[in-house]
Amino acid sequence: MLEAALALRLGALELRLELAVGSGEVLALVGPNGAGKTTTLRVLAGALQLTAGRIELDGKVLDEPAGGVLVPAEERSVGMVFQDRLLFPHLSALDNAAFGLEARGQPRAEARRRAREALERVGAADWADVRPGTLSGGQAQRVALARALVVEPRLLLLDEPLAAMDAGARLELRAELGRQLREFKGAALLVTHDPDDARALATRSLRIAGGRAES
């Protein structure tokens, strides 16, 4: 369960947003560019710190300025899939998928074993030894999804994961992502501009503009 009261000023954006997302739920954040959707994900992931408010995941406080609490990003049970994937170009798909586990102290052999299983679950096992530069956008996004899921997060954040893909790859990955989200036991947030993606993948939607929820 995610419960968050977010207060943050970032440049011209003043974010004031309350969120509650239960296990098994997928909340789609929709709205115009500059509304604060990606900023919301970055705050939850620990890349940005709150000015005020509180983030609590499964009863653990992750960020609360008033209480002096700030859990580092690498210590949060959070997985994130970015629009541009952010895979390491010098690493194979397998080593990219294993990176988060190794960063958390998992022995390399065990991390690679679990990463290979994660690649299999998202249909990317055939590319385990391939570097990202030779993968299509859809293939690379599957690797990025495996990297996010392999750490068994309690919160999954997806920032426009289907953007910048051709129609065929988008439909195929949407189906795979939908399957993964239905099996995911934690809470998930999806940022998207596409109403079809929101309808297909999310259990409910929240429209935000100017850093605030619209009624």
KOLKE-57654 format. One record per residue: residue in three letters; x, y, z of N, C-alpha, C in turn. Coordinates in steps of 0.2 Angstrom, whole numbers, padded with zeros to 4 digits, m for minus. Layout:
! residues N
ALA|X|Y|Z|X|Y|Z|X|Y|Z
...
***
This chain:
! residues 215
MET|0004|m0006|0000|0000|0000|0000|0004|0006|0000
LEU|0003|0011|m0005|0006|0017|m0005|0002|0022|m0002
GLU|0004|0026|0002|0000|0032|0005|0005|0038|0004
ALA|0003|0044|0001|0008|0049|0000|0004|0056|0000
ALA|0007|0061|0003|0005|0067|0003|0011|0071|0000
LEU|0011|0073|m0006|0017|0076|m0009|0017|0084|m0009
ALA|0022|0087|m0007|0023|0094|m0007|0030|0096|m0010
LEU|0030|0099|m0015|0037|0100|m0018|0037|0106|m0023
ARG|0042|0110|m0023|0042|0116|m0028|0048|0114|m0032
LEU|0047|0114|m0039|0053|0112|m0043|0052|0117|m0049
GLY|0056|0123|m0049|0056|0128|m0054|0049|0131|m0054
ALA|0045|0131|m0059|0039|0134|m0059|0033|0130|m0057
LEU|0035|0123|m0056|0030|0118|m0054|0030|0118|m0046
GLU|0023|0119|m0044|0022|0117|m0037|0018|0111|m0036
LEU|0021|0106|m0034|0017|0100|m0033|0013|0099|m0027
ARG|0007|0098|m0027|0003|0097|m0021|m0002|0091|m0022
LEU|0000|0085|m0020|m0004|0079|m0023|m0004|0074|m0017
GLU|m0010|0071|m0016|m0011|0066|m0012|m0013|0059|m0016
LEU|m0010|0054|m0014|m0011|0047|m0017|m0012|0042|m0012
ALA|m0016|0037|m0014|m0017|0031|m0010|m0018|0025|m0016
VAL|m0013|0021|m0016|m0013|0015|m0021|m0012|0009|m0017
GLY|m0017|0004|m0018|m0017|m0002|m0014|m0013|m0008|m0018
SER|m0011|m0013|m0015|m0008|m0019|m0018|m0013|m0021|m0024
GLY|m0010|m0023|m0029|m0014|m0025|m0035|m0017|m0020|m0039
GLU|m0017|m0013|m0037|m0019|m0008|m0041|m0014|m0005|m0045
VAL|m0017|m0002|m0051|m0012|0002|m0056|m0016|0008|m0057
LEU|m0013|0014|m0054|m0015|0020|m0055|m0012|0024|m0061
ALA|m0016|0026|m0066|m0013|0030|m0071|m0014|0037|m0070
LEU|m0008|0041|m0070|m0008|0048|m0070|m0008|0051|m0077
VAL|m0013|0055|m0078|m0014|0058|m0085|m0014|0065|m0084
GLY|m0013|0069|m0090|m0013|0076|m0089|m0008|0079|m0094
PRO|m0008|0086|m0095|m0004|0089|m0100|0003|0089|m0098
ASN|0007|0090|m0103|0015|0091|m0102|0016|0096|m0096
GLY|0020|0095|m0092|0022|0100|m0086|0017|0099|m0081
ALA|0013|0094|m0081|0008|0094|m0075|0011|0092|m0069
GLY|0016|0088|m0069|0019|0085|m0063|0019|0078|m0063
LYS|0018|0075|m0068|0017|0067|m0068|0024|0064|m0067
THR|0028|0065|m0071|0035|0062|m0070|0038|0065|m0064
THR|0037|0071|m0062|0040|0073|m0055|0037|0069|m0050
THR|0031|0067|m0050|0028|0063|m0045|0032|0056|m0044
LEU|0033|0053|m0050|0037|0047|m0050|0044|0048|m0047
ARG|0047|0053|m0049|0054|0054|m0047|0054|0055|m0039
VAL|0049|0059|m0036|0049|0060|m0029|0048|0053|m0026
LEU|0043|0049|m0028|0042|0042|m0025|0048|0038|m0026
ALA|0052|0038|m0031|0057|0034|m0032|0063|0036|m0028
GLY|0063|0042|m0025|0069|0045|m0021|0074|0049|m0025
ALA|0072|0051|m0031|0077|0055|m0035|0076|0062|m0033
LEU|0070|0064|m0031|0069|0071|m0028|0066|0070|m0021
GLN|0068|0075|m0017|0066|0075|m0010|0060|0080|m0009
LEU|0055|0078|m0005|0049|0082|m0003|0051|0089|0000
THR|0048|0094|m0001|0048|0100|0003|0044|0099|0010
ALA|0039|0096|0009|0034|0094|0015|0030|0088|0013
GLY|0027|0085|0018|0023|0080|0017|0026|0073|0019
ARG|0023|0068|0016|0025|0061|0018|0024|0056|0013
ILE|0029|0051|0012|0028|0045|0008|0029|0039|0012
GLU|0024|0035|0012|0024|0029|0016|0022|0023|0012
LEU|0026|0018|0012|0025|0012|0008|0025|0006|0012
ASP|0019|0002|0012|0019|m0004|0017|0020|m0002|0024
GLY|0018|0003|0026|0019|0005|0033|0026|0008|0035
LYS|0031|0009|0030|0037|0011|0031|0038|0018|0028
VAL|0040|0023|0032|0040|0030|0030|0047|0031|0026
LEU|0046|0033|0020|0052|0034|0015|0054|0041|0015
ASP|0050|0046|0016|0052|0053|0015|0047|0057|0019
GLU|0050|0060|0024|0045|0065|0029|0050|0070|0031
PRO|0050|0076|0028|0055|0081|0030|0054|0083|0037
ALA|0048|0084|0040|0046|0086|0046|0049|0081|0052
GLY|0050|0075|0050|0053|0070|0054|0060|0069|0053
GLY|0063|0072|0048|0070|0071|0046|0071|0064|0043
VAL|0066|0061|0040|0067|0054|0037|0068|0055|0029
LEU|0073|0052|0027|0074|0051|0019|0077|0045|0018
VAL|0074|0040|0015|0077|0034|0014|0080|0034|0007
PRO|0086|0033|0006|0089|0033|m0001|0086|0029|m0006
ALA|0086|0031|m0012|0083|0028|m0018|0084|0020|m0018
GLU|0091|0019|m0017|0093|0012|m0018|0091|0007|m0012
GLU|0088|0010|m0007|0085|0006|m0001|0078|0006|m0001
ARG|0075|0009|m0006|0067|0009|m0007|0065|0003|m0011
SER|0060|0000|m0009|0057|m0006|m0013|0053|m0004|m0019
VAL|0057|0000|m0023|0054|0003|m0029|0057|0001|m0035
GLY|0053|m0001|m0041|0056|m0002|m0047|0053|0003|m0052
MET|0058|0005|m0057|0055|0011|m0061|0057|0009|m0068
VAL|0052|0010|m0073|0053|0009|m0080|0053|0016|m0084
PHE|0058|0018|m0087|0058|0025|m0090|0056|0024|m0097
GLN|0054|0030|m0100|0052|0031|m0107|0058|0029|m0111
ASP|0064|0031|m0110|0070|0030|m0114|0074|0025|m0111
ARG|0071|0021|m0107|0074|0014|m0104|0080|0015|m0100
LEU|0085|0019|m0102|0091|0020|m0098|0095|0014|m0097
LEU|0096|0010|m0102|0100|0004|m0101|0107|0006|m0102
PHE|0111|0002|m0099|0119|0003|m0099|0121|0000|m0106
PRO|0124|0004|m0110|0125|0002|m0117|0131|m0003|m0117
HIS|0135|m0003|m0112|0141|m0007|m0112|0140|m0014|m0109
LEU|0134|m0015|m0106|0132|m0021|m0103|0127|m0025|m0107
SER|0127|m0032|m0107|0122|m0036|m0110|0115|m0035|m0107
ALA|0110|m0037|m0110|0103|m0037|m0107|0103|m0041|m0101
LEU|0107|m0046|m0100|0107|m0050|m0094|0110|m0046|m0088
ASP|0116|m0043|m0090|0119|m0039|m0085|0115|m0032|m0083
ASN|0112|m0030|m0088|0107|m0024|m0086|0102|m0026|m0082
ALA|0099|m0032|m0083|0093|m0034|m0079|0096|m0036|m0072
ALA|0102|m0038|m0071|0105|m0040|m0065|0108|m0034|m0061
PHE|0108|m0028|m0064|0112|m0023|m0061|0109|m0021|m0054
GLY|0102|m0020|m0054|0099|m0018|m0047|0100|m0023|m0042
LEU|0100|m0029|m0043|0101|m0034|m0038|0108|m0034|m0035
GLU|0113|m0033|m0040|0120|m0032|m0038|0121|m0026|m0034
ALA|0118|m0020|m0036|0118|m0014|m0032|0116|m0015|m0025
ARG|0111|m0020|m0024|0109|m0021|m0017|0112|m0026|m0014
GLY|0118|m0028|m0016|0122|m0033|m0013|0122|m0040|m0014
GLN|0117|m0042|m0019|0116|m0049|m0021|0123|m0051|m0025
PRO|0125|m0057|m0023|0131|m0060|m0026|0130|m0061|m0034
ARG|0135|m0060|m0038|0134|m0059|m0045|0131|m0065|m0048
ALA|0133|m0071|m0046|0130|m0077|m0049|0123|m0078|m0048
GLU|0121|m0076|m0042|0113|m0077|m0040|0110|m0071|m0043
ALA|0113|m0065|m0044|0109|m0060|m0047|0108|m0061|m0055
ARG|0113|m0064|m0058|0112|m0066|m0065|0107|m0072|m0066
ARG|0107|m0076|m0061|0102|m0082|m0061|0095|m0079|m0061
ARG|0094|m0074|m0056|0087|m0071|m0056|0086|m0067|m0061
ALA|0091|m0063|m0064|0089|m0059|m0070|0087|m0063|m0076
ARG|0091|m0069|m0077|0089|m0073|m0083|0081|m0075|m0082
GLU|0079|m0077|m0076|0072|m0079|m0075|0068|m0073|m0076
ALA|0070|m0067|m0074|0066|m0061|m0076|0065|m0060|m0083
LEU|0070|m0061|m0087|0070|m0060|m0094|0066|m0065|m0097
GLU|0066|m0071|m0095|0061|m0076|m0097|0054|m0074|m0096
ARG|0052|m0071|m0090|0046|m0069|m0089|0043|m0064|m0093
VAL|0047|m0060|m0096|0045|m0054|m0100|0046|m0056|m0108
GLY|0048|m0062|m0109|0049|m0064|m0116|0055|m0061|m0119
ALA|0061|m0060|m0115|0067|m0057|m0118|0073|m0062|m0117
ALA|0072|m0068|m0115|0077|m0072|m0114|0082|m0073|m0120
ASP|0079|m0073|m0126|0083|m0074|m0132|0089|m0068|m0133
TRP|0088|m0063|m0129|0092|m0057|m0130|0097|m0056|m0124
ALA|0098|m0061|m0120|0101|m0061|m0114|0108|m0058|m0115
ASP|0112|m0061|m0120|0119|m0059|m0121|0120|m0053|m0126
VAL|0114|m0050|m0128|0115|m0045|m0133|0115|m0038|m0129
ARG|0119|m0033|m0132|0119|m0026|m0129|0113|m0022|m0132
PRO|0111|m0017|m0128|0105|m0013|m0130|0105|m0010|m0136
GLY|0111|m0008|m0139|0112|m0005|m0145|0109|m0009|m0151
THR|0109|m0015|m0151|0107|m0019|m0156|0099|m0021|m0155
LEU|0096|m0019|m0150|0089|m0021|m0149|0084|m0016|m0151
SER|0078|m0018|m0153|0073|m0013|m0155|0071|m0010|m0149
GLY|0066|m0005|m0150|0064|m0001|m0144|0059|m0006|m0140
GLY|0055|m0010|m0143|0051|m0015|m0139|0055|m0020|m0135
GLN|0060|m0022|m0139|0065|m0027|m0135|0068|m0024|m0129
ALA|0071|m0018|m0130|0075|m0015|m0125|0070|m0013|m0119
GLN|0064|m0011|m0121|0059|m0010|m0115|0057|m0016|m0111
ARG|0057|m0022|m0114|0056|m0028|m0111|0062|m0029|m0106
VAL|0068|m0028|m0108|0074|m0029|m0104|0073|m0024|m0098
ALA|0071|m0018|m0099|0070|m0013|m0094|0065|m0015|m0089
LEU|0059|m0018|m0091|0054|m0020|m0087|0057|m0026|m0083
ALA|0061|m0031|m0086|0064|m0036|m0082|0068|m0033|m0076
ARG|0072|m0028|m0078|0077|m0025|m0073|0073|m0022|m0067
ALA|0067|m0019|m0068|0063|m0016|m0063|0059|m0021|m0059
LEU|0057|m0027|m0062|0053|m0032|m0058|0058|m0037|m0055
VAL|0064|m0038|m0057|0068|m0043|m0054|0070|m0041|m0046
VAL|0070|m0035|m0044|0071|m0033|m0037|0065|m0034|m0033
GLU|0060|m0037|m0036|0053|m0038|m0032|0051|m0032|m0028
PRO|0050|m0027|m0032|0048|m0021|m0028|0041|m0021|m0026
ARG|0039|m0017|m0021|0033|m0016|m0018|0029|m0010|m0022
LEU|0033|m0006|m0025|0030|m0001|m0029|0033|m0001|m0036
LEU|0029|m0001|m0041|0032|m0001|m0048|0030|0006|m0051
LEU|0035|0009|m0054|0033|0016|m0057|0035|0015|m0065
LEU|0030|0017|m0069|0031|0017|m0076|0030|0023|m0079
ASP|0035|0026|m0082|0035|0033|m0085|0034|0032|m0093
GLU|0028|0033|m0096|0027|0033|m0103|0031|0027|m0106
PRO|0030|0020|m0103|0034|0015|m0106|0033|0013|m0113
LEU|0027|0015|m0116|0025|0013|m0123|0026|0019|m0128
ALA|0029|0024|m0126|0030|0030|m0130|0035|0028|m0135
ALA|0035|0032|m0141|0040|0032|m0146|0041|0025|m0149
MET|0036|0021|m0149|0036|0014|m0152|0032|0014|m0158
ASP|0033|0010|m0163|0029|0009|m0169|0023|0006|m0166
ALA|0017|0006|m0171|0011|0003|m0168|0011|m0004|m0167
GLY|0015|m0008|m0171|0015|m0015|m0170|0018|m0017|m0163
ALA|0024|m0014|m0162|0028|m0015|m0156|0024|m0013|m0150
ARG|0020|m0007|m0150|0017|m0004|m0145|0011|m0009|m0143
LEU|0007|m0012|m0147|0002|m0016|m0146|0005|m0023|m0142
GLU|0010|m0025|m0145|0013|m0031|m0142|0016|m0030|m0135
LEU|0019|m0025|m0134|0022|m0023|m0127|0016|m0021|m0123
ARG|0011|m0018|m0125|0005|m0017|m0121|0002|m0023|m0118
ALA|0002|m0028|m0122|m0001|m0034|m0120|0003|m0038|m0115
GLU|0010|m0038|m0116|0014|m0041|m0111|0014|m0037|m0105
LEU|0015|m0030|m0105|0015|m0026|m0099|0008|m0027|m0095
GLY|0002|m0028|m0099|m0004|m0029|m0095|m0004|m0036|m0091
ARG|m0001|m0041|m0094|0000|m0047|m0091|0004|m0047|m0085
GLN|0010|m0043|m0085|0014|m0042|m0080|0011|m0038|m0074
LEU|0007|m0033|m0076|0004|m0029|m0071|m0002|m0033|m0067
ARG|m0005|m0037|m0071|m0010|m0042|m0068|m0007|m0046|m0063
GLU|m0001|m0048|m0064|0002|m0053|m0059|0006|m0050|m0054
PHE|0007|m0043|m0054|0011|m0039|m0050|0007|m0038|m0043
LYS|0010|m0040|m0037|0007|m0040|m0031|0007|m0033|m0027
GLY|0011|m0029|m0030|0012|m0022|m0026|0008|m0017|m0029
ALA|0009|m0011|m0028|0006|m0005|m0030|0010|m0002|m0036
ALA|0006|0000|m0041|0009|0003|m0047|0006|0009|m0050
LEU|0011|0014|m0052|0009|0020|m0055|0011|0020|m0062
LEU|0007|0022|m0067|0008|0023|m0074|0007|0030|m0076
VAL|0012|0033|m0079|0011|0039|m0082|0011|0038|m0090
THR|0005|0041|m0093|0004|0040|m0100|0000|0046|m0102
HIS|0001|0048|m0109|m0003|0052|m0113|m0008|0049|m0117
ASP|m0008|0042|m0117|m0012|0039|m0122|m0018|0036|m0118
PRO|m0024|0038|m0119|m0030|0035|m0116|m0031|0028|m0117
ASP|m0029|0025|m0122|m0029|0018|m0124|m0025|0014|m0119
ASP|m0019|0017|m0118|m0014|0013|m0113|m0017|0014|m0106
ALA|m0020|0019|m0104|m0023|0020|m0097|m0029|0015|m0096
ARG|m0033|0014|m0102|m0039|0010|m0101|m0037|0003|m0101
ALA|m0031|0001|m0105|m0029|m0006|m0105|m0025|m0008|m0099
LEU|m0022|m0004|m0096|m0017|m0006|m0091|m0019|m0004|m0084
ALA|m0022|0001|m0083|m0024|0004|m0076|m0030|0002|m0073
THR|m0031|0001|m0067|m0037|0000|m0064|m0041|0006|m0062
ARG|m0038|0012|m0062|m0041|0018|m0062|m0036|0024|m0064
SER|m0039|0030|m0065|m0035|0035|m0067|m0036|0042|m0063
LEU|m0030|0046|m0063|m0031|0052|m0060|m0028|0057|m0064
ARG|m0032|0062|m0066|m0029|0068|m0070|m0026|0073|m0066
ILE|m0020|0075|m0067|m0017|0081|m0064|m0015|0086|m0069
ALA|m0015|0093|m0066|m0013|0098|m0070|m0010|0104|m0065
GLY|m0005|0107|m0067|m0002|0112|m0063|0000|0109|m0056
GLY|0002|0102|m0056|0004|0099|m0049|m0001|0097|m0045
ARG|m0008|0098|m0047|m0013|0096|m0042|m0018|0091|m0046
ALA|m0022|0088|m0042|m0027|0083|m0045|m0033|0087|m0047
GLU|m0036|0085|m0053|m0042|0089|m0055|m0048|0084|m0053
SER|m0053|0088|m0051|m0059|0084|m0049|m0063|0082|m0055
***
